[in-house]
Amino acid sequence: MFPIGRFWTTLCTPELKYAFEHNHIKQVATCVLYEQENIFRSYVDKFYSLRLDFKSAGVAEYEELCKKMLNSLYGKFGQKGENWRKIGDCPNEPDREELIFNMDGRRVTKLRYLLGELFIMEGRGECFDSFPAIAAHVTAYA
């Protein structure tokens, strides 16, 4: 699906450059600037080299592992996490998670029994060390 007409959007560097070059930008409401650096260069160089070595050696499992490592790291910067709050103690309960559905089926509560403590999930949000702009830019340049 491709939007047409006027609309608000969030763009990363390559999309923004394209939009400016094609005179698509009519108004800017907010702008955030970052210093750019190729922060994954050594990581990519290492795992790509390993992947080629494993491919040459015919070790498909490790080649696939390297591929997954190359494709996974940047996404961690945009990953959301679950927010948990301790609501009690349960010293004799085994570790597990439970889903509780209310009677009308419109709400689900998630409980976690962990190391003798009981937690309730209160939602999902941005993780402490996340930086979605990194994941967005890597995806934009792909």
Contact map, one row per residue, 1 for C-alpha under 8 A:
1110000000000000000000000000000000000000000000000000000000000000000000000000000000000000000000000000000000000000000000000000000000000000000000
1111000000000000000000000000000000000000000000000000000000000000000000000000000000000000000000000000000000000000000000000000000000000000000000
1111100000000000000000000000000000000000000000000000000000000000000000000000000000000000000000000000000000000000000000000000000000000000000000
0111110000000000000000000000000000000000000000000000000000000000000000000000000000000000000000000000000000000000000000000000000000000000000000
0011111000000000000000000000000000000000000000000000000000000000000000000000000000000000000000000000000000000000000000000000000000000000000000
0001111100000000000000000000000000000000000000000000000000000000000000000000000000000000000000000000000000000000000000000000000000000000000000
0000111110000000000000000000000000000000000000000000000000000000000000000000000000000000000000000000000000000000000000000000000000000000000000
0000011111000000000000000000000000000000000000000000000000000000000000000000000000000000000000000000000000000000000000000000000000000000000000
0000001111100000000000000000000000000000000000000000000000000000000000000000000000000000000000000000000000000000000000000000000000000000000000
0000000111110000000000000000000000000000000000000000000000000000000000000000000000000000000000000000000000000000000000000000000000000000000000
0000000011111011000000000000000000000000000000000000000000000000000000000000000000000000000000000000000000000000000000000000000000000000000000
0000000001111111000000000000000000000000000000000000000000000000000000000000000000000000000000000000000000000000000000000000000000001001100100
0000000000111111100000000000000000000000000000000000000000000000000000000000000000000000000000000000000000000000000000000000000000000000100100
0000000000011111110000000000000000000000000000000000000000000000000000000000000000000000000000000000000000000000000000000000000000000000000110
0000000000111111111000000000000000000000000000000000000000000000000000000000000000000000000000000000000000000000000000000000000000000000000100
0000000000111111111100000000000000000000000000000000000000000000000000000000000000000000000000000000000000000000000000000000000000000000000000
0000000000001111111110000000000000000000000000000000000000000000000000000000000000000000000000000000000000000000000000000000000000000000000000
0000000000000111111111000000000000000000000000000000000000000000000000000000000000000000000000000000000000000000000000000000000000000000000000
0000000000000011111111111000000000000000000000000000000000000000000000000000000000000000000000000000000000000000000000000000000000000000000000
0000000000000001111111111000000000000000000000000000000000000000000000000000000000000000000000000000000000000000000000000000000000000000000000
0000000000000000111111110000000000000000000000000000000000000000000000000000000000000000000000000000000000000000000000000000000000000000000000
0000000000000000011111110000000000000000000000000000000000000000000000000000000000000000000000000000000000000000000000000000000000000000000000
0000000000000000001111111100000000000000000000000000000000000000000000000000000000000000000000000000000000000000000000000000000000000000000000
0000000000000000001111111100000000000000000000000000000000000000000000000000000000000000000000000000000000000000000000000000000000000000000000
0000000000000000001100111111000000000000000000000000000000000000000000000000000000000000000000000000000000000000000000000000000000000000000000
0000000000000000000000111111000000000000000000000000000000000000000000000000000000000000000000000000000000000000000000000000000000000000000000
0000000000000000000000001111100000000000000000000000000000000000000000000000000000000000000000000000000000000000000000000000000000000000000000
0000000000000000000000001111111000000000000000000000000000000000000000000000000000000000000000000000000000000000000000000000000000000000000000
0000000000000000000000000011111000000000000000000000000000000000000000000000000000000000000000000000000000000000000000000000000000000000000000
0000000000000000000000000001111100000000000000000000000000000000000000000000000000000000000000000000000000000000000000000000000000000000000000
0000000000000000000000000001111110000000000000000000000000000000000000000000000000000000000000000000000000000000000000000000000000000000000000
0000000000000000000000000000011111000000000000000000000000000000000000000000000000000000000000000000000000000000000000000000000000000000000000
0000000000000000000000000000001111100000000000000000000000000000000000000000000000000000000000000000000000000000000000000000000000000000000000
0000000000000000000000000000000111110000000000000000000000000000000000000000000000000000000000000000000000000000000000000000000000000000000000
0000000000000000000000000000000011111000000000000000000000000000000000000000000000000000000000000000000000000000000000000000000000000000000000
0000000000000000000000000000000001111100000000000000000000000000000000000000000000000000000000000000000000000000000000000000000000000000000000
0000000000000000000000000000000000111110000000000000000000000000000000000000000000000000000000000000000000000000000000000000000000000000000000
0000000000000000000000000000000000011111100000000000000000000000000000000000000000000000000000000000000000000000000000000000000000000000000000
0000000000000000000000000000000000001111110000000000000000000000000000000000000000000000000000000000000000000000000000000000000000000000000000
0000000000000000000000000000000000000111111100000000000000000000000000000000000000000000000000000000000000000000000000000000000000000000000000
0000000000000000000000000000000000000111111110000000000000000000000000000000000000000000000000000000000000000000000000000000000000000000000000
0000000000000000000000000000000000000011111111000000000000000000000000000000000000000000000000000000000000000000000000000000000000000000000000
0000000000000000000000000000000000000001111111100000000000000000000000000000000000000000000000000000000000000000000000000000000000000000000000
0000000000000000000000000000000000000001111111110000000000000000000001000000000000000000000000000000000000000000000000000000000000000000000000
0000000000000000000000000000000000000000111111111000000000000000000000000000000000000000000000000000000000000000000000000000000000000000000000
0000000000000000000000000000000000000000011111111100000000000000000000000000000000000000000000000000000000000000000000000000000000000000000000
0000000000000000000000000000000000000000001111111110000000000000011011000000000000000000000000000000000000000000000000000000000000000000000000
0000000000000000000000000000000000000000000111111111000000000000011001000000000000000000000000000000000000000000000000000000000000000000000000
0000000000000000000000000000000000000000000011111111100000000000000000000000000000000000000000000000000000000000000000000000000000000000000000
0000000000000000000000000000000000000000000001111111110000000010010000000000000000000000000000000000000000000000000000000000000000000000000000
0000000000000000000000000000000000000000000000111111111000000111011000000000000000000000000000000000000000000000000000000000000000000000000000
0000000000000000000000000000000000000000000000011111111100000010000000000000000000000000000000000000000000000000000000000000000000000000000000
0000000000000000000000000000000000000000000000001111111110000000000000000000000000000000000000000000000000000000000000000000000000000000000000
0000000000000000000000000000000000000000000000000111111111110110000000000000000000000000000000000000000000000000000000000000000000000000000000
0000000000000000000000000000000000000000000000000011111111110010000000000000000000000000000000000000000000000000000000000000000000000000000000
0000000000000000000000000000000000000000000000000001111111100000000000000000000000000000000000000000000000000000000000000000000000000000000000
0000000000000000000000000000000000000000000000000000111111100000000000000000000000000000000000000000000000000000000000000000000000000000000000
0000000000000000000000000000000000000000000000000000011111110000000000000000000000000000000000000000000000000000000000000000000000000000000000
0000000000000000000000000000000000000000000000000000011111111110000000000000000000000000000000000000000000000000000000000000000000000000000000
0000000000000000000000000000000000000000000000000000011001111111000000000000000000000000000000000000000000000000000000000000000000000000000000
0000000000000000000000000000000000000000000000000000000000111111100000000000000000000000000000000000000000000000000000000000000000000000000000
0000000000000000000000000000000000000000000000000010010000111111110000000000000000000000000000000000000000000000000000000000000000000000000000
0000000000000000000000000000000000000000000000000111011000111111111000000000000000000000000000000000000000000000000000000000000000000000000000
0000000000000000000000000000000000000000000000000010000000011111111100000000000000000000000000000000000000000000000000000000000000000000000000
0000000000000000000000000000000000000000000000000000000000001111111110000000000000000000000000000000000000000000000000000000000000000000000000
0000000000000000000000000000000000000000000000110110000000000111111111000000000000000000000000000000000000000000000000000000000000000000000000
0000000000000000000000000000000000000000000000110010000000000011111111100000000000000000000000000000000000000000000000000000000000000000000000
0000000000000000000000000000000000000000000000000000000000000001111111110000000000000000000000000000000000000000000000000000000000000000000000
0000000000000000000000000000000000000000000000100000000000000000111111111000000000000000000000000000000000000000000000000000000000000000000000
0000000000000000000000000000000000000000000100110000000000000000011111111000000000000000000000000000000000000000000000000000000000000000000000
0000000000000000000000000000000000000000000000000000000000000000001111111100000000000000000000000000000000000000000000000000000000000000000000
0000000000000000000000000000000000000000000000000000000000000000000111111111000000000000000000000000000000000000000000000000000000000000000000
0000000000000000000000000000000000000000000000000000000000000000000011111111100000000000000000000000000000000000000000000000000000000000000000
0000000000000000000000000000000000000000000000000000000000000000000000111111110000000000000000000000000000000000000000000000000000000110010000
0000000000000000000000000000000000000000000000000000000000000000000000011111111000000000000000000000000000000000000000000000000000000010000000
0000000000000000000000000000000000000000000000000000000000000000000000011111111000000000000000000000000000000000000000000000000001000010000000
0000000000000000000000000000000000000000000000000000000000000000000000001111111000000000000000000000000000000000000000000000000011110110000000
0000000000000000000000000000000000000000000000000000000000000000000000000111111100000000000000000000000000000000000000000000010001111111000000
0000000000000000000000000000000000000000000000000000000000000000000000000011111110000000000000000000000000000000000000000000011001010000000000
0000000000000000000000000000000000000000000000000000000000000000000000000000011111000000000000000000000000000000000000000001111001000000000000
0000000000000000000000000000000000000000000000000000000000000000000000000000001111100000000000000000000000000000000000000001111000000000000000
0000000000000000000000000000000000000000000000000000000000000000000000000000000111110000000000000000000000000000000000001111100000000000000000
0000000000000000000000000000000000000000000000000000000000000000000000000000000011111000000000000000000000000000000000001111100000000000000000
0000000000000000000000000000000000000000000000000000000000000000000000000000000001111100000000000000000000000000000000111110000000000000000000
0000000000000000000000000000000000000000000000000000000000000000000000000000000000111110000000000000000000000000000000111100000000000000000000
0000000000000000000000000000000000000000000000000000000000000000000000000000000000011111000000000000000000000000000011110000000000000000000000
0000000000000000000000000000000000000000000000000000000000000000000000000000000000001111100000000000000000000000000011110000000000000000000000
0000000000000000000000000000000000000000000000000000000000000000000000000000000000000111110000000000000000000000000011100000000000000000000000
0000000000000000000000000000000000000000000000000000000000000000000000000000000000000011111000000000000000000000000111000000000000000000000000
0000000000000000000000000000000000000000000000000000000000000000000000000000000000000001111110000000000000000000100111000000000000000000000000
0000000000000000000000000000000000000000000000000000000000000000000000000000000000000000111110000000000000000000001110000000000000000000000000
0000000000000000000000000000000000000000000000000000000000000000000000000000000000000000011111000000000000000000000100000000000000000000000000
0000000000000000000000000000000000000000000000000000000000000000000000000000000000000000011111100000000000000000100100000000000000000000000000
0000000000000000000000000000000000000000000000000000000000000000000000000000000000000000000111110000000000000000111100000000000000000000000000
0000000000000000000000000000000000000000000000000000000000000000000000000000000000000000000011111000000000000001111100000000000000000000000000
0000000000000000000000000000000000000000000000000000000000000000000000000000000000000000000001111100000000000001110000000000000000000000000000
0000000000000000000000000000000000000000000000000000000000000000000000000000000000000000000000111110000000000111100000000000000000000000000000
0000000000000000000000000000000000000000000000000000000000000000000000000000000000000000000000011111000000000111000000000000000000000000000000
0000000000000000000000000000000000000000000000000000000000000000000000000000000000000000000000001111100000011110000000000000000000000000000000
0000000000000000000000000000000000000000000000000000000000000000000000000000000000000000000000000111110000011110000000000000000000000000000000
0000000000000000000000000000000000000000000000000000000000000000000000000000000000000000000000000011111011111000000000000000000000000000000000
0000000000000000000000000000000000000000000000000000000000000000000000000000000000000000000000000001111111110000000000000000000000000000000000
0000000000000000000000000000000000000000000000000000000000000000000000000000000000000000000000000000111111000000000000000000000000000000000000
0000000000000000000000000000000000000000000000000000000000000000000000000000000000000000000000000000011111100000000000000000000000000000000000
0000000000000000000000000000000000000000000000000000000000000000000000000000000000000000000000000000111111110000000000000000000000000000000000
0000000000000000000000000000000000000000000000000000000000000000000000000000000000000000000000000000111111110000000000000000000000000000000000
0000000000000000000000000000000000000000000000000000000000000000000000000000000000000000000000000000110111111000000000000000000000000000000000
0000000000000000000000000000000000000000000000000000000000000000000000000000000000000000000000000011110011111100000000000000000000000000000000
0000000000000000000000000000000000000000000000000000000000000000000000000000000000000000000000000011100000111110000000011000000000000000000000
0000000000000000000000000000000000000000000000000000000000000000000000000000000000000000000000001111000000011111000000011000000000000000000000
0000000000000000000000000000000000000000000000000000000000000000000000000000000000000000000000001111000000001111100001111000000000000000000000
0000000000000000000000000000000000000000000000000000000000000000000000000000000000000000000000111100000000000111110001111000000000000000000000
0000000000000000000000000000000000000000000000000000000000000000000000000000000000000000010011111000000000000011111111100000000000000000000000
0000000000000000000000000000000000000000000000000000000000000000000000000000000000000000000001110000000000000001111111100000000000000000000000
0000000000000000000000000000000000000000000000000000000000000000000000000000000000000000001001100000000000000000111110000000000000000000000000
0000000000000000000000000000000000000000000000000000000000000000000000000000000000000000111111100000000000000000111111000000000000000000000000
0000000000000000000000000000000000000000000000000000000000000000000000000000000000000111111000000000000000000000111111100000000000000000000000
0000000000000000000000000000000000000000000000000000000000000000000000000000000000000111110000000000000000000011110111110000000000000000000000
0000000000000000000000000000000000000000000000000000000000000000000000000000000000011111000000000000000000000011110011111000000000000000000000
0000000000000000000000000000000000000000000000000000000000000000000000000000000000011110000000000000000000001111000001111100000000000000000000
0000000000000000000000000000000000000000000000000000000000000000000000000000000001111000000000000000000000001111000000111110000000000000000000
0000000000000000000000000000000000000000000000000000000000000000000000000000000001111000000000000000000000000000000000011111000000000000000000
0000000000000000000000000000000000000000000000000000000000000000000000000000000001110000000000000000000000000000000000001111100000000000000000
0000000000000000000000000000000000000000000000000000000000000000000000000000000111100000000000000000000000000000000000000111110000000000000000
0000000000000000000000000000000000000000000000000000000000000000000000000000000111100000000000000000000000000000000000000011111000000000000000
0000000000000000000000000000000000000000000000000000000000000000000000000000011110000000000000000000000000000000000000000001111101000000000000
0000000000000000000000000000000000000000000000000000000000000000000000000000001110000000000000000000000000000000000000000000111111000000000000
0000000000000000000000000000000000000000000000000000000000000000000000000000000000000000000000000000000000000000000000000000011111000000000000
0000000000000000000000000000000000000000000000000000000000000000000000000000100000000000000000000000000000000000000000000000001111100000000000
0000000000000000000000000000000000000000000000000000000000000000000000000001111100000000000000000000000000000000000000000000011111110000000000
0000000000000000000000000000000000000000000000000000000000000000000000000000110000000000000000000000000000000000000000000000000011111110000000
0000000000000000000000000000000000000000000000000000000000000000000000000000111000000000000000000000000000000000000000000000000001111111000000
0000000000010000000000000000000000000000000000000000000000000000000000000000010000000000000000000000000000000000000000000000000000111111100000
0000000000000000000000000000000000000000000000000000000000000000000000000100110000000000000000000000000000000000000000000000000000111111110000
0000000000000000000000000000000000000000000000000000000000000000000000000111110000000000000000000000000000000000000000000000000000111111111000
0000000000010000000000000000000000000000000000000000000000000000000000000000010000000000000000000000000000000000000000000000000000011111111100
0000000000011000000000000000000000000000000000000000000000000000000000000000000000000000000000000000000000000000000000000000000000001111111110
0000000000000000000000000000000000000000000000000000000000000000000000000100000000000000000000000000000000000000000000000000000000000111111111
0000000000000000000000000000000000000000000000000000000000000000000000000000000000000000000000000000000000000000000000000000000000000011111111
0000000000011110000000000000000000000000000000000000000000000000000000000000000000000000000000000000000000000000000000000000000000000001111111
0000000000000100000000000000000000000000000000000000000000000000000000000000000000000000000000000000000000000000000000000000000000000000111111
0000000000000000000000000000000000000000000000000000000000000000000000000000000000000000000000000000000000000000000000000000000000000000011111
